[in-house]
Amino acid sequence: MIYKLSGALLAVALVSQVVLAHDKPPDPNAPPPRFITVRSVDQAKGEVVFDVQVLVQRSDVQLTLLVFPDGHKQETLGTKPAYIYLGEGFKVSMKKAKWSGVDGKEAGADAVVKRLKPGVMVLLSADGSEVDRKYLGMFKEDTLVLVVSAEELPIPYLPQSDSAIPVKHVGKR
């Protein structure tokens, strides 16, 4: 009787570990997309111009990792970040760019031009490759996704490096 109960408990423990392992979604394999906003659409030229925000910080401000007494961790710049806009905008040829929806289905230039109006937000691949589907699930189904080659991106993609970030323990003196 004890052996049967022990075996059943072991089986339940193993199954629960397998189920719990499948509950956690895998980490994305690509950087998150950037958000760009339509400034204007020129159907005659087949171009769309986007406003692109760039995060800037003062050169004397250093990234710091805050560690709270409960173990919670948060990165901070120590000051509020500021955003600037690329003055001339980011021009994209409607036909040369690769357009899709968040469902991953390709969208043709004719269908896209009907949906693009000033003020509409579009997701832009950060590194010139497909946007990871784990990110796309967070957006409304009518959101457009734009992929252009890495050379055409308005801001080059710089992957995070493993540089040393100072740690400050909050609540400790």
C-alpha positions as CSV (number, residue, x, y, z in Angstrom):
1,M,0.0,0.0,0.0
2,I,2.8,2.4,0.9
3,Y,4.6,1.6,-2.3
4,K,1.5,2.3,-4.4
5,L,1.0,5.6,-2.6
6,S,4.6,6.6,-3.0
7,G,4.6,5.7,-6.7
8,A,1.4,7.7,-7.3
9,L,2.8,10.7,-5.5
10,L,6.0,10.4,-7.5
11,A,4.0,10.2,-10.8
12,V,2.0,13.3,-9.8
13,A,5.2,15.2,-8.9
14,L,6.8,14.4,-12.2
15,V,3.7,15.3,-14.3
16,S,3.3,18.6,-12.4
17,Q,6.9,19.5,-13.2
18,V,6.4,18.8,-16.9
19,V,3.1,20.8,-16.9
20,L,4.8,23.7,-15.1
21,A,7.7,23.7,-17.5
22,H,5.3,24.1,-20.4
23,D,3.4,27.0,-18.7
24,K,6.3,29.4,-19.0
25,P,6.6,30.8,-22.5
26,P,10.0,30.7,-24.0
27,D,12.0,34.0,-24.2
28,P,11.8,35.8,-27.5
29,N,14.7,35.2,-29.9
30,A,14.8,38.7,-31.3
31,P,14.8,42.3,-30.0
32,P,11.4,43.9,-29.4
33,P,10.0,46.0,-32.3
34,R,10.2,49.8,-32.4
35,F,7.1,52.0,-32.5
36,I,6.9,54.5,-35.4
37,T,4.1,56.8,-36.3
38,V,2.9,57.7,-39.8
39,R,3.6,61.3,-40.6
40,S,2.4,61.3,-44.2
41,V,1.6,59.1,-47.1
42,D,2.4,60.0,-50.7
43,Q,0.5,57.6,-52.9
44,A,1.8,59.2,-56.2
45,K,5.4,58.4,-55.1
46,G,4.5,55.2,-53.3
47,E,6.2,56.4,-50.1
48,V,5.2,56.7,-46.5
49,V,7.1,59.0,-44.0
50,F,7.3,58.1,-40.4
51,D,8.1,60.0,-37.2
52,V,10.7,58.1,-35.3
53,Q,11.4,58.7,-31.6
54,V,14.9,58.2,-30.3
55,L,15.6,57.8,-26.6
56,V,18.4,60.0,-25.4
57,Q,20.1,60.6,-22.1
58,R,22.7,62.9,-20.9
59,S,26.3,61.7,-21.2
60,D,27.0,62.1,-17.5
61,V,24.1,59.9,-16.4
62,Q,24.9,56.2,-15.8
63,L,22.6,53.3,-15.8
64,T,22.2,51.8,-12.3
65,L,20.5,48.6,-11.0
66,L,18.4,49.3,-7.9
67,V,18.0,46.3,-5.6
68,F,15.1,46.7,-3.1
69,P,15.0,44.9,0.3
70,D,12.3,42.4,-1.0
71,G,14.7,41.4,-3.8
72,H,12.9,43.3,-6.5
73,K,15.3,44.7,-9.1
74,Q,14.9,47.8,-11.4
75,E,17.2,49.5,-13.8
76,T,17.2,53.3,-13.7
77,L,19.0,56.1,-15.5
78,G,18.8,58.4,-12.5
79,T,17.0,61.0,-14.6
80,K,14.0,61.0,-16.8
81,P,14.8,60.0,-20.3
82,A,14.1,62.4,-23.1
83,Y,12.9,61.6,-26.7
84,I,13.9,63.4,-29.8
85,Y,12.5,63.0,-33.3
86,L,14.4,62.5,-36.5
87,G,13.9,65.9,-38.2
88,E,13.4,64.7,-41.8
89,G,11.4,61.6,-40.9
90,F,12.0,58.0,-42.1
91,K,10.9,57.4,-45.7
92,V,9.9,54.0,-46.8
93,S,9.0,52.7,-50.3
94,M,5.6,51.0,-50.1
95,K,6.5,48.3,-52.6
96,K,10.1,47.6,-51.4
97,A,9.2,47.2,-47.7
98,K,7.8,43.9,-46.3
99,W,4.4,44.5,-44.6
100,S,2.4,42.1,-42.5
101,G,-0.1,41.9,-39.8
102,V,0.5,40.8,-36.2
103,D,-0.9,37.4,-37.3
104,G,2.2,37.0,-39.5
105,K,0.2,37.1,-42.8
106,E,1.8,39.2,-45.5
107,A,0.0,42.4,-46.5
108,G,0.3,43.9,-50.0
109,A,1.2,47.5,-50.6
110,D,-2.3,48.3,-52.0
111,A,-4.0,47.0,-48.8
112,V,-1.4,48.8,-46.6
113,V,-1.8,52.2,-48.2
114,K,-5.5,52.1,-47.4
115,R,-4.7,51.6,-43.7
116,L,-1.9,54.1,-43.3
117,K,-3.0,57.5,-42.2
118,P,-1.1,60.2,-40.2
119,G,-1.0,59.3,-36.6
120,V,-1.3,55.5,-37.1
121,M,1.3,53.5,-35.1
122,V,3.3,50.8,-36.9
123,L,5.7,48.2,-35.5
124,L,9.1,48.3,-37.0
125,S,11.6,45.4,-36.8
126,A,14.5,46.6,-34.7
127,D,17.2,44.6,-36.5
128,G,15.9,44.0,-40.1
129,S,14.6,40.5,-39.4
130,E,11.1,39.2,-38.7
131,V,9.6,40.4,-35.4
132,D,9.3,37.5,-32.9
133,R,5.7,36.2,-32.7
134,K,5.9,36.4,-28.9
135,Y,5.9,40.2,-29.2
136,L,3.2,40.3,-31.9
137,G,0.6,38.6,-29.6
138,M,0.6,41.8,-27.4
139,F,-0.9,44.0,-30.1
140,K,-4.3,44.5,-31.7
141,E,-5.0,42.5,-34.8
142,D,-5.2,45.5,-37.1
143,T,-1.6,46.6,-36.2
144,L,0.8,46.7,-39.1
145,V,4.3,45.3,-39.0
146,L,7.1,46.7,-41.2
147,V,10.4,45.0,-41.9
148,V,13.1,46.7,-43.9
149,S,16.7,45.7,-44.3
150,A,19.1,46.5,-41.5
151,E,20.9,49.0,-43.7
152,E,17.7,51.0,-44.3
153,L,16.7,51.2,-40.6
154,P,16.5,54.8,-39.3
155,I,18.4,53.9,-36.1
156,P,21.0,51.1,-36.2
157,Y,20.3,48.1,-33.9
158,L,22.9,47.8,-31.1
159,P,22.5,44.6,-29.1
160,Q,22.8,44.8,-25.4
161,S,26.3,44.2,-24.2
162,D,27.4,42.5,-20.9
163,S,28.9,45.7,-19.6
164,A,29.2,46.3,-15.8
165,I,26.2,48.1,-14.4
166,P,26.6,49.6,-10.9
167,V,24.3,48.1,-8.3
168,K,22.7,50.2,-5.6
169,H,21.0,48.5,-2.6
170,V,17.9,50.6,-1.8
171,G,17.0,50.8,1.9
172,K,20.6,50.0,3.0
173,R,23.1,52.5,4.2
